[in-house]
């Protein structure tokens, strides 16, 4: 995978949508916000679906 997802925790509202959609990539951190725990845990398409469905657009590619 040439690019990796990241979560902008300053924007995240802790809705857990990304965690529910792609639990092998995203998890809720100790701070209560989503974070990437395994950027290779799913296909880019699955990750992109989470990015596209995030209600506050806090997940991006880097």
N, C-alpha and C positions, 0 to 999 in steps of 0.2 A: 504494500500500500504506500503510495507516494505521498499521500497527505494524511494528516491526522485531525480528528475532531477535537475541539476544546470548548469548554463551557465558560462563558463570561459570567462569573458569580455575582458581579455587580448588577446584573440584569435578571438573573434567575429568580423565579418566584416559588421555587420548591414544589412545583405541581406534580412532579414525578412521572410525567408523560414519557420522557425519554427513557427513564429507568424501566417503565412498564413495557415500552416498545422494544428496547434493545438492552435487556439486562446483562448481557455478556460484555457490553461496552460501557454503559453508564451505571453509576451507583450514587446513592445519596452520601455525601461526606459527613464527617462529624459536625461540621458547621451547619448542617441542614440543607445545603445546596447540592445540586447535581454536580458530578465530576466524572471525568473519563478515568476508568480504572484499567481498561484493556482496549486500546485503539484498534487492535487487530481481531477483536472478538466477534465481528460480524462483517458482512460485505459493505462496500461503500454505498450500495443501493439501500440497504437496511438503515445505515447511519443517515443517509440523505433523507429518508422518510421521516426519521426523528427530527432532523433539522427543519424540514418543511412543515412539520406539525407542531413545533414548539410555539406556544401562544405568545411568547415575548421575544422570539428570535435571538435567544442567547447562545445558541450552539453554532459554531462556525468551523470551517476548515482552515488549517494552517499548513 
